[in-house]
């Protein structure tokens, strides 16, 4: 009996861990994403998520993800504005030569986002996510941002 219970609990924890994926808020035209009490815009707003805020996925319903914030707060957010974080220990990439002599690390995956810092040829960064041709990176100084994949190898 105890062995069977331990086996069932083990499967439960493995299944829960498989769902517990990290996402980061990105791509909001108004600068923030509403975290809601339920899966839809008809539910009340709990708080706001800003670009770069990380959340843990708990469940999915349609295009909505039930997420947990780092402070433990739980709510629902549109998956359209959440990008899955691959791993903070992702592969090392190096900035390749550009026409300007530097690569802009931006606050989001596109040229419309503000520049956070310049990355120079040979700079090492870790890949932590991806959105289309844009790679979410972590610099050795701890700052994170987005850079175009064309200039990272």
C-alpha positions as CSV (number, residue, x, y, z in Angstrom):
1,X,0.0,0.0,0.0
2,X,2.7,2.5,1.0
3,X,4.8,1.5,-2.0
4,X,1.8,2.1,-4.3
5,X,1.1,5.5,-2.7
6,X,4.8,6.5,-3.1
7,X,4.7,5.5,-6.8
8,X,1.5,7.5,-7.4
9,X,3.0,10.6,-5.6
10,X,6.2,10.2,-7.7
11,X,4.2,10.3,-10.9
12,X,2.3,13.3,-9.7
13,X,5.5,15.2,-8.9
14,X,7.1,14.3,-12.3
15,X,4.0,15.5,-14.1
16,X,3.9,18.7,-12.1
17,X,7.6,19.4,-12.8
18,X,7.0,18.9,-16.5
19,X,4.3,21.6,-16.5
20,X,6.3,24.0,-14.4
21,X,8.0,25.9,-17.2
22,X,9.3,29.4,-16.9
23,X,8.1,32.2,-19.1
24,X,9.0,35.9,-19.5
25,X,6.6,38.7,-20.3
26,X,7.4,40.3,-23.7
27,X,5.8,42.1,-26.7
28,X,3.2,44.3,-25.0
29,X,2.4,47.4,-27.0
30,X,1.3,49.3,-23.9
31,X,4.3,48.3,-21.8
32,X,2.6,45.8,-19.5
33,X,0.5,42.7,-19.4
34,X,-2.5,42.3,-17.1
35,X,-2.4,39.3,-14.7
36,X,-6.1,38.3,-14.3
37,X,-8.2,36.4,-11.9
38,X,-9.3,34.0,-14.6
39,X,-8.6,33.0,-18.2
40,X,-10.1,35.9,-20.2
41,X,-10.3,39.6,-20.4
42,X,-13.7,39.5,-18.6
43,X,-11.9,38.6,-15.3
44,X,-10.6,41.2,-12.9
45,X,-7.0,42.5,-13.0
46,X,-4.8,41.3,-10.1
47,X,-1.6,43.1,-11.1
48,X,0.6,44.0,-14.0
49,X,3.6,42.1,-15.6
50,X,6.3,44.1,-17.2
51,X,8.8,43.1,-19.9
52,X,11.3,40.7,-18.5
53,X,9.1,39.6,-15.5
54,X,9.4,35.8,-15.2
55,X,6.5,33.6,-14.2
56,X,6.0,29.8,-13.8
57,X,3.4,28.1,-15.8
58,X,0.9,26.0,-13.7
59,X,-1.9,25.3,-16.3
60,X,-3.2,26.2,-19.7
61,X,-6.8,26.9,-20.9
62,X,-7.0,28.0,-24.6
63,X,-4.6,30.9,-25.1
64,X,-4.4,31.6,-21.4
65,X,-1.7,30.4,-19.0
66,X,-2.3,30.1,-15.2
67,X,1.0,31.4,-13.7
68,X,2.8,31.9,-10.4
69,X,4.8,35.1,-9.8
70,X,8.1,35.0,-7.8
71,X,6.1,36.5,-4.8
72,X,3.7,33.5,-4.9
73,X,0.8,35.4,-6.5
74,X,-1.2,33.3,-8.9
75,X,-3.3,34.5,-11.9
76,X,-3.9,34.1,-15.6
77,X,-2.1,35.8,-18.5
78,X,-2.4,35.7,-22.3
79,X,0.1,33.3,-23.8
80,X,0.5,35.7,-26.7
81,X,2.7,37.9,-24.5
82,X,4.7,35.2,-22.8
83,X,7.9,33.7,-24.2
84,X,9.1,30.4,-22.8
85,X,12.5,30.6,-21.2
86,X,14.7,27.8,-22.4
87,X,17.2,27.7,-19.5
88,X,19.3,30.1,-17.7
89,X,22.2,27.7,-18.2
90,X,21.8,27.7,-22.0
91,X,24.5,27.5,-24.6
92,X,27.2,30.1,-24.8
93,X,27.0,32.4,-27.8
94,X,29.5,35.0,-29.0
95,X,28.8,38.3,-30.7
96,X,29.8,38.3,-34.3
97,X,31.2,41.4,-36.2
98,X,28.6,43.9,-37.2
99,X,28.8,47.0,-39.5
100,X,28.5,49.3,-36.5
101,X,31.1,47.5,-34.4
102,X,28.5,46.6,-31.7
103,X,25.2,44.8,-31.3
104,X,22.3,46.3,-29.5
105,X,20.9,44.3,-26.6
106,X,17.3,45.3,-26.4
107,X,14.5,45.0,-23.8
108,X,12.3,42.9,-26.2
109,X,12.5,40.8,-29.3
110,X,12.5,43.5,-32.0
111,X,14.1,46.8,-33.1
112,X,11.1,48.7,-31.6
113,X,12.3,47.9,-28.1
114,X,14.7,50.2,-26.1
115,X,18.4,49.5,-26.2
116,X,19.7,48.2,-22.8
117,X,23.4,48.0,-23.6
118,X,25.8,47.5,-26.5
119,X,27.5,44.1,-27.0
120,X,30.9,44.2,-28.7
121,X,32.4,41.6,-31.1
122,X,33.6,38.6,-29.1
123,X,31.3,39.2,-26.1
124,X,30.1,36.0,-24.5
125,X,26.4,35.6,-23.6
126,X,24.2,32.7,-22.5
127,X,21.0,31.9,-24.4
128,X,18.0,31.8,-22.1
129,X,15.2,31.9,-24.6
130,X,14.1,32.6,-28.2
131,X,11.3,34.3,-30.1
132,X,11.6,34.0,-33.9
133,X,14.9,35.4,-35.0
134,X,15.6,37.1,-31.6
135,X,17.5,35.4,-28.8
136,X,17.0,36.2,-25.2
137,X,20.5,36.4,-23.6
138,X,22.2,36.9,-20.3
139,X,25.4,38.9,-20.2
140,X,28.2,38.1,-17.7
141,X,27.2,41.3,-15.8
142,X,23.8,39.6,-15.1
143,X,21.7,41.8,-17.4
144,X,19.3,40.1,-19.7
145,X,18.0,41.3,-23.0
146,X,17.3,40.4,-26.6
147,X,19.7,40.3,-29.6
148,X,19.2,39.3,-33.3
149,X,20.3,35.8,-34.0
150,X,22.2,36.8,-37.1
151,X,25.0,38.3,-35.0
152,X,25.3,35.5,-32.4
153,X,27.1,32.2,-33.0
